[in-house]
């Protein structure tokens, strides 16, 4: 009897719904089931028939949430990334043998730039220009400045450079740049400091001085050369600067 067979099928399907997953069946003239046991007959050759399928033993909703992929990556990075001290050591090793940048090959210059960029990605002082963090005496150990390289390469009077430095007094709002050469020759230039942002200062030299032993010749400048420079990285003894000409400078504190 077709009607009895249909009722029997409904009964079988309804009693087997819990813990089951519905699948398609093409050769039936009725459809039954939803997960709450309701039934309805439709005139269609395609139907959903509940079929008991064994689920894997692993829970689909674990009680302990998994760590997000970004958190796992951050944890991995923190465990295996080099320390700040290691990055600084690597930078000084890259600078060594470049004559403060004047003799650096393109590959060496790229290595130094990458070392500085790695430090810049680390947190340093949030506002280097605030307070007196920049104040003090800084010795230049690397530069890409083309107007400084001739001094380092002894193309100015043939004299070797003994020291290139910058003194900053943020409270007074002034700085002095200096190049010391052998035989007591030295060049100085001074400028007022203008704070433009939490990392950037600007200055234009208003005097220049030439020293030869005890002899000093100082010349005022109405508006000398200058521009802005940013403290891309700054800590208690290292300063990385990038300026408006895209030059890279590395200085170490030299207050003694």
C-alpha positions as CSV (number, residue, x, y, z in Angstrom):
1,X,0.0,0.0,0.0
2,X,1.7,3.3,-1.1
3,X,0.1,5.3,1.7
4,X,1.2,2.9,4.4
5,X,4.7,2.7,2.9
6,X,4.9,6.5,3.0
7,X,3.7,6.7,6.6
8,X,6.3,4.0,7.6
9,X,9.1,6.0,5.8
10,X,8.0,9.2,7.7
11,X,8.1,7.3,11.0
12,X,11.6,5.9,10.3
13,X,12.9,9.2,9.2
14,X,11.4,11.2,12.2
15,X,12.7,8.7,14.7
16,X,16.3,8.8,13.4
17,X,16.7,12.6,13.1
18,X,18.7,13.3,16.3
19,X,22.4,13.3,15.7
20,X,22.0,12.9,12.0
21,X,23.0,15.0,9.0
22,X,20.5,15.5,6.0
23,X,21.7,14.3,2.6
24,X,20.1,14.4,-0.9
25,X,18.1,11.6,-2.3
26,X,16.9,11.8,-6.0
27,X,14.4,8.9,-6.3
28,X,11.8,9.7,-3.7
29,X,8.4,11.3,-4.2
30,X,8.4,13.0,-0.8
31,X,10.5,15.1,1.5
32,X,10.5,14.9,5.2
33,X,12.3,16.3,8.1
34,X,13.8,19.2,9.8
35,X,15.8,18.9,13.0
36,X,12.8,19.5,15.2
37,X,10.8,16.6,13.8
38,X,8.3,18.4,11.7
39,X,7.2,16.7,8.5
40,X,5.8,17.8,5.3
41,X,5.1,16.0,2.0
42,X,6.0,17.6,-1.3
43,X,5.6,16.5,-4.8
44,X,9.2,16.5,-6.0
45,X,11.6,13.8,-7.2
46,X,14.4,15.3,-5.1
47,X,14.2,15.1,-1.3
48,X,16.3,15.3,1.9
49,X,16.6,12.1,3.7
50,X,18.1,11.9,7.1
51,X,21.0,9.5,7.3
52,X,22.9,8.7,10.4
53,X,26.6,9.6,9.9
54,X,29.2,9.0,12.5
55,X,31.0,12.3,13.4
56,X,34.7,12.4,14.3
57,X,35.5,12.2,18.0
58,X,37.0,15.7,18.0
59,X,34.6,18.3,19.3
60,X,33.5,20.9,16.7
61,X,33.5,23.6,19.4
62,X,36.5,23.1,21.7
63,X,36.1,24.6,25.1
64,X,39.6,26.3,25.0
65,X,39.8,28.9,22.2
66,X,42.8,28.7,19.9
67,X,45.3,31.5,19.8
68,X,44.7,33.9,16.9
69,X,47.2,33.6,14.0
70,X,48.3,37.2,14.5
71,X,49.0,36.6,18.2
72,X,50.9,33.4,17.4
73,X,53.0,35.3,14.8
74,X,53.7,38.0,17.3
75,X,54.7,35.5,20.0
76,X,57.0,33.7,17.5
77,X,58.6,37.0,16.4
78,X,59.3,38.1,20.0
79,X,60.9,34.8,20.9
80,X,63.2,34.7,17.9
81,X,63.8,38.3,16.9
82,X,67.2,39.8,17.7
83,X,67.5,42.1,20.7
84,X,68.1,45.8,20.5
85,X,71.7,45.3,21.6
86,X,72.2,42.7,18.8
87,X,70.8,45.1,16.2
88,X,73.1,47.9,17.4
89,X,76.1,45.5,17.3
90,X,75.2,44.4,13.7
91,X,74.9,48.1,12.7
92,X,78.3,49.0,14.0
93,X,79.8,46.0,12.3
94,X,78.3,47.1,9.0
95,X,79.7,50.6,9.5
96,X,83.2,49.4,10.3
97,X,85.6,49.8,7.4
98,X,83.4,52.3,5.4
99,X,85.4,55.4,6.6
100,X,82.2,56.8,8.2
101,X,80.3,56.1,4.9
102,X,82.7,57.9,2.5
103,X,84.2,54.6,1.3
104,X,81.1,52.5,1.5
105,X,80.2,50.4,-1.5
106,X,76.5,50.3,-2.6
107,X,76.2,46.9,-0.9
108,X,77.7,48.2,2.3
109,X,75.5,51.3,2.2
110,X,72.4,49.1,1.7
111,X,73.5,46.9,4.7
112,X,73.9,50.0,6.9
113,X,70.5,51.4,5.8
114,X,68.8,48.1,6.5
115,X,70.4,48.0,10.0
116,X,69.1,51.4,10.7
117,X,65.7,50.5,9.4
118,X,65.6,47.5,11.7
119,X,66.3,49.7,14.7
120,X,63.7,52.3,13.6
121,X,61.1,49.6,13.7
122,X,61.9,49.1,17.4
123,X,60.3,51.5,19.9
124,X,62.6,54.3,20.9
125,X,61.8,57.6,22.5
126,X,58.3,58.6,21.4
127,X,59.1,62.3,21.3
128,X,62.9,62.9,20.8
129,X,62.5,66.6,20.4
130,X,60.6,67.0,23.7
131,X,62.7,67.8,26.8
132,X,66.4,67.4,26.6
133,X,66.7,63.9,25.0
134,X,68.6,65.3,22.0
135,X,70.8,67.6,24.1
136,X,74.5,66.8,24.4
137,X,77.5,66.1,22.3
138,X,77.1,63.6,19.4
139,X,79.9,62.1,17.3
140,X,79.3,61.2,13.7
141,X,80.2,57.6,12.8
142,X,78.4,57.3,9.5
143,X,76.9,59.6,6.9
144,X,75.7,59.6,3.3
145,X,76.1,63.4,3.0
146,X,78.1,64.2,-0.2
147,X,79.3,67.5,1.2
148,X,81.0,65.7,4.2
149,X,82.6,62.9,2.3
150,X,85.4,65.1,0.8
151,X,86.6,65.9,4.3
152,X,86.6,62.2,5.2
153,X,88.5,61.3,1.9
154,X,91.2,64.0,2.6
155,X,90.2,66.0,-0.3
156,X,90.2,69.2,1.7
157,X,93.8,70.4,2.2
158,X,94.9,66.8,2.3
159,X,94.3,66.7,6.1
160,X,92.7,63.7,7.9
161,X,89.6,64.2,9.9
162,X,90.0,63.6,13.6
163,X,86.3,64.1,14.6
164,X,82.9,65.2,13.2
165,X,80.4,66.2,15.8
166,X,77.3,68.1,16.8
167,X,76.5,69.7,20.1
168,X,72.8,70.4,20.8
169,X,71.3,72.4,23.6
170,X,67.5,72.0,23.4
171,X,66.9,74.3,26.4
172,X,68.8,77.1,24.8
173,X,67.5,76.2,21.3
174,X,70.8,76.1,19.5
175,X,73.3,73.7,18.0
176,X,76.9,73.7,16.7
177,X,78.3,71.4,14.0
178,X,82.0,70.8,14.0
179,X,84.7,69.2,11.8
180,X,88.1,68.8,13.4
181,X,91.1,68.1,11.2
182,X,94.7,67.4,11.8
183,X,97.2,70.2,12.4
184,X,94.7,72.1,14.7
185,X,92.4,73.1,11.8
186,X,88.7,73.1,12.6
187,X,85.4,74.4,11.1
188,X,82.4,75.3,13.2
189,X,78.9,76.4,12.3
190,X,76.1,77.4,14.6
191,X,72.3,77.7,14.2
192,X,69.1,78.2,16.1
193,X,66.9,75.1,16.5
194,X,63.2,75.1,15.5
195,X,61.1,72.1,16.7
196,X,58.7,71.2,13.9
197,X,57.3,67.9,15.3
198,X,57.9,65.3,18.0
199,X,60.8,63.9,15.8
200,X,61.8,66.8,13.5
201,X,64.0,69.8,14.0
202,X,65.0,72.5,11.5
203,X,67.9,74.8,11.6
204,X,69.8,77.3,9.3
205,X,73.3,78.4,10.2
206,X,73.7,82.0,11.3
207,X,77.5,81.9,11.7
208,X,80.5,79.9,10.6
209,X,84.0,79.8,12.2
210,X,87.4,78.7,11.0
211,X,90.0,77.8,13.7
212,X,93.7,77.3,13.2
213,X,95.3,76.7,16.6
214,X,94.6,79.8,18.7
215,X,93.4,81.8,15.7
216,X,89.7,82.0,15.2
217,X,87.8,83.7,12.4
218,X,84.1,84.0,12.8
219,X,81.7,85.1,10.1
220,X,78.0,85.9,10.6
221,X,75.5,84.5,8.1
222,X,72.1,86.1,7.3
223,X,70.6,82.8,6.4
224,X,73.1,80.0,5.8
225,X,72.6,76.5,4.6
226,X,70.4,74.2,6.6
227,X,67.1,72.3,6.5
228,X,65.2,69.8,8.6
229,X,66.4,66.5,10.1
230,X,64.5,63.8,12.0
231,X,65.5,61.5,14.8
232,X,64.4,58.3,13.2
233,X,65.8,56.4,16.2
234,X,67.1,57.6,19.5
235,X,68.2,55.9,22.7
236,X,70.6,56.8,25.5
237,X,73.7,56.5,23.3
238,X,72.7,56.1,19.7
239,X,71.0,58.5,17.3
240,X,69.9,57.7,13.7
241,X,68.9,60.7,11.6
242,X,67.3,61.2,8.2
243,X,67.1,64.6,6.6
244,X,65.4,66.6,3.9
245,X,67.9,65.4,1.3
246,X,67.3,61.7,2.2
247,X,70.7,61.5,3.8
248,X,71.3,58.9,6.6
249,X,73.4,59.8,9.6
250,X,74.4,57.7,12.6
251,X,75.8,59.3,15.7
252,X,76.9,58.1,19.1
253,X,76.8,60.1,22.3
254,X,80.2,61.6,23.1
255,X,79.6,63.7,26.2
256,X,82.9,62.8,27.9
